[in-house]
Amino acid sequence: MRLLIVLFISLIFFNCEDKQTKQKTTLPKQTKQKEEKPEAKEIAIDSSKLSLEERFLPLNDDNAMDFFLEYEKENQENKVRLVTDKGNIDILLFDTVKFHRANFIFLVKNKVFDGTQFHRVVKNFVIQGGNSDNRKVLKKRRKIGRYLLPPDTKRGFKHHRGIISVPSSDIENAYKLASPFEFFITQTNQYHLDGKYTAFGRVINGMDVVDKIANVEVDGGDWPVHNVYIQTVEILN
């Protein structure tokens, strides 16, 4: 009887000790904390530090006039030289036709006319330049944008011999016939163009070169049989 009591007490003691050991060796579960990702911060761009081109380009019909309104104030040049295969043509741009003057100066400074051609030549009428299928030229045009200039035909300038002019944007199918990247120079007086095309400058030196270009051989589409290139256009003042 005494032996049974001792055994019973021993079993109770062993079970208690075993439970305490298990409790001590069981590690508590760790709660995984969600990793907090840093919030994306919006970077504010100070427009005052951007150039005029960075703020407006590419140009379109909605923003082009705002761009040239600012551009013409900071770029007052009005004399350019067309360096062609046949010689140089110096042109004075009219200050009062400010959007067209500014557009031409902008394109000159961006070398858009370099490597283009006189692609339409009609003797005793006009020589038309600025067009090209050169990839570099087309790439420059795409970067600048697609836009038309509004007509500015009431400044009193007539299409005398030696006038540089462009088609107006209010003519039918304007995007097919008008382009800020092209221009023409009249070889003879063409007063029937007044009011339809915007005269924005005149040749002050090199009309003999205009005559040379006007007399080259052309195909059925008035394109010179032998290309006449505008090698570059330079600012003179």
C-alpha positions as CSV (number, residue, x, y, z in Angstrom):
1,M,0.0,0.0,0.0
2,R,2.7,2.4,0.9
3,L,4.5,1.5,-2.4
4,L,1.5,2.3,-4.4
5,I,1.1,5.8,-2.8
6,V,4.7,6.6,-3.6
7,L,4.3,5.5,-7.3
8,F,1.2,7.6,-7.6
9,I,2.8,10.7,-6.3
10,S,5.8,10.2,-8.6
11,L,3.6,10.0,-11.7
12,I,1.8,13.3,-10.8
13,F,5.1,15.1,-10.2
14,F,6.6,13.8,-13.5
15,N,3.5,14.9,-15.5
16,C,3.6,18.4,-14.0
17,E,7.3,18.8,-14.8
18,D,6.9,17.6,-18.3
19,K,4.1,20.2,-19.0
20,Q,6.3,23.0,-17.6
21,T,9.2,21.9,-19.8
22,K,7.1,21.9,-22.9
23,Q,5.7,25.4,-22.1
24,K,9.2,26.8,-21.6
25,T,10.6,25.4,-24.9
26,T,7.7,26.4,-27.1
27,L,8.7,29.7,-28.8
28,P,6.0,32.3,-29.2
29,K,4.8,33.0,-32.8
30,Q,6.1,36.2,-34.3
31,T,3.6,38.4,-36.0
32,K,4.7,39.5,-39.5
33,Q,4.6,43.2,-39.9
34,K,3.6,44.6,-43.3
35,E,6.4,46.4,-45.0
36,E,5.5,50.0,-45.5
37,K,6.4,51.2,-49.0
38,P,7.5,54.8,-49.2
39,E,4.8,57.0,-50.8
40,A,5.4,58.1,-54.3
41,K,6.2,61.8,-54.3
42,E,5.1,64.1,-57.1
43,I,8.0,66.0,-58.5
44,A,7.0,69.6,-59.2
45,I,8.4,71.1,-62.3
46,D,9.2,74.8,-62.1
47,S,8.1,76.1,-65.5
48,S,10.1,79.3,-65.0
49,K,13.3,77.2,-65.5
50,L,12.1,75.7,-68.8
51,S,13.0,77.2,-72.1
52,L,10.4,78.6,-74.4
53,E,10.7,75.6,-76.6
54,E,10.5,73.2,-73.7
55,R,7.2,74.8,-72.6
56,F,5.5,74.8,-76.1
57,L,7.0,72.2,-78.4
58,P,5.6,70.3,-80.3
59,L,3.6,73.2,-81.8
60,N,0.0,72.8,-83.0
61,D,-2.8,75.1,-84.2
62,D,-3.7,75.8,-80.6
63,N,-0.4,76.9,-79.1
64,A,1.7,78.1,-82.1
65,M,0.6,81.8,-82.0
66,D,1.2,82.0,-78.2
67,F,4.7,80.6,-78.8
68,F,5.6,83.0,-81.6
69,L,4.1,85.9,-79.7
70,E,6.8,85.3,-77.0
71,Y,9.5,84.2,-79.5
72,E,9.4,87.3,-81.6
73,K,10.0,89.5,-78.6
74,E,13.3,87.8,-77.8
75,N,14.4,87.1,-81.4
76,Q,14.4,90.4,-83.4
77,E,16.6,89.4,-86.3
78,N,15.1,90.3,-89.7
79,K,17.9,89.5,-92.3
80,V,18.8,86.1,-93.6
81,R,20.9,84.6,-96.4
82,L,19.9,81.6,-98.4
83,V,23.0,79.8,-99.5
84,T,22.0,77.8,-102.6
85,D,23.7,75.8,-105.3
86,K,23.3,78.8,-107.7
87,G,24.5,81.5,-105.3
88,N,23.3,83.5,-102.3
89,I,19.9,85.2,-101.8
90,D,19.7,87.9,-99.1
91,I,16.3,88.6,-97.7
92,L,14.9,91.3,-95.4
93,L,11.9,90.1,-93.3
94,F,9.1,92.6,-92.6
95,D,8.9,93.5,-88.9
96,T,5.2,94.3,-89.1
97,V,4.4,90.7,-90.2
98,K,5.7,89.5,-86.9
99,F,4.3,86.0,-86.7
100,H,5.7,85.0,-90.1
101,R,9.0,86.7,-89.4
102,A,9.3,85.0,-86.1
103,N,8.4,81.6,-87.7
104,F,11.0,82.0,-90.4
105,I,13.7,83.0,-87.9
106,F,12.8,80.1,-85.6
107,L,13.1,77.6,-88.5
108,V,16.4,79.1,-89.6
109,K,17.9,78.9,-86.1
110,N,16.7,75.2,-85.9
111,K,18.4,74.4,-89.3
112,V,15.1,73.2,-90.7
113,F,15.8,74.7,-94.2
114,D,19.3,73.2,-94.4
115,G,19.4,70.5,-97.1
116,T,16.0,71.3,-98.5
117,Q,15.3,72.1,-102.2
118,F,13.5,74.4,-104.5
119,H,10.9,71.8,-105.4
120,R,8.7,74.0,-107.6
121,V,10.0,76.3,-110.2
122,V,7.8,78.1,-112.7
123,K,9.6,80.5,-115.0
124,N,8.4,84.2,-114.9
125,F,6.3,83.3,-111.8
126,V,7.8,81.8,-108.6
127,I,10.5,79.6,-107.2
128,Q,9.2,77.6,-104.2
129,G,11.5,76.2,-101.6
130,G,11.7,74.4,-98.2
131,N,10.4,71.0,-99.1
132,S,12.4,67.8,-98.8
133,D,12.0,64.0,-98.3
134,N,15.3,63.9,-96.4
135,R,14.8,61.9,-93.2
136,K,16.8,64.4,-91.1
137,V,14.6,67.3,-92.3
138,L,11.4,65.3,-91.7
139,K,12.6,64.4,-88.2
140,K,13.2,68.1,-87.4
141,R,9.7,68.9,-88.6
142,R,8.0,66.3,-86.5
143,K,9.9,67.5,-83.4
144,I,8.7,71.1,-84.1
145,G,5.1,70.1,-84.7
146,R,2.2,70.5,-87.1
147,Y,0.6,73.9,-87.4
148,L,-0.5,76.6,-89.7
149,L,0.0,80.4,-89.6
150,P,-3.0,82.7,-89.8
151,P,-3.2,85.0,-92.8
152,D,-1.6,88.4,-92.4
153,T,-2.4,90.0,-95.8
154,K,-3.4,93.5,-94.8
155,R,-0.1,95.1,-94.1
156,G,0.1,96.8,-97.5
157,F,2.8,94.6,-99.0
158,K,2.1,93.6,-102.7
159,H,3.7,90.7,-104.5
160,H,6.3,92.7,-106.4
161,R,9.2,91.0,-108.0
162,G,11.5,89.5,-105.3
163,I,8.8,89.1,-102.6
164,I,9.0,86.1,-100.2
165,S,5.6,84.8,-99.3
166,V,3.6,81.8,-98.0
167,P,0.1,80.5,-98.6
168,S,-2.5,81.5,-96.1
169,S,-4.2,79.1,-93.8
170,D,-7.8,80.1,-94.7
171,I,-7.5,78.7,-98.2
172,E,-9.3,75.5,-99.2
173,N,-7.5,72.4,-98.1
174,A,-5.0,74.5,-96.2
175,Y,-2.9,71.6,-94.9
176,K,-2.4,70.4,-98.4
177,L,-1.4,73.8,-99.9
178,A,0.0,75.8,-96.9
179,S,3.0,75.0,-94.8
180,P,5.0,77.1,-92.3
181,F,8.1,75.1,-93.5
182,E,7.8,76.3,-97.2
183,F,8.0,79.6,-98.9
184,F,8.1,81.1,-102.4
185,I,9.9,84.0,-104.1
186,T,8.2,85.9,-106.9
187,Q,10.4,86.3,-110.0
188,T,8.0,88.8,-111.5
189,N,5.2,91.0,-110.3
190,Q,2.3,88.8,-109.2
191,Y,-0.4,91.1,-107.8
192,H,-3.2,88.6,-108.2
193,L,-1.6,86.8,-105.2
194,D,-2.3,89.8,-102.9
195,G,-4.9,89.0,-100.2
196,K,-4.5,85.2,-100.7
197,Y,-0.8,84.8,-99.7
198,T,1.1,86.5,-96.9
199,A,4.1,88.6,-98.1
200,F,6.5,88.7,-95.2
201,G,9.9,89.8,-96.8
202,R,11.7,90.8,-99.9
203,V,15.0,90.0,-101.7
204,I,17.6,92.8,-101.1
205,N,20.4,91.1,-102.8
206,G,20.6,88.1,-105.2
207,M,17.7,88.5,-107.6
208,D,20.2,87.3,-110.3
209,V,20.3,84.0,-108.4
210,V,16.5,83.8,-108.3
211,D,16.5,84.3,-112.1
212,K,19.1,81.5,-112.5
213,I,16.9,79.1,-110.4
214,A,13.8,80.1,-112.3
215,N,15.5,79.2,-115.6
216,V,16.5,75.7,-114.7
217,E,15.0,72.8,-116.6
218,V,12.0,71.2,-114.9
219,D,9.8,68.1,-115.3
220,G,6.1,68.0,-115.8
221,G,5.5,68.7,-112.1
222,D,7.6,71.8,-112.1
223,W,10.3,70.0,-110.1
224,P,13.9,70.8,-111.3
225,V,15.4,68.0,-113.4
226,H,18.6,68.6,-111.5
227,N,17.9,69.3,-107.8
228,V,18.6,72.9,-106.6
229,Y,19.5,72.7,-102.9
230,I,19.3,75.2,-100.1
231,Q,22.6,74.3,-98.5
232,T,22.0,76.4,-95.4
233,V,20.2,79.6,-94.3
234,E,22.1,82.1,-92.2
235,I,21.1,85.0,-89.9
236,L,22.8,88.2,-91.1
237,N,22.2,90.4,-88.1
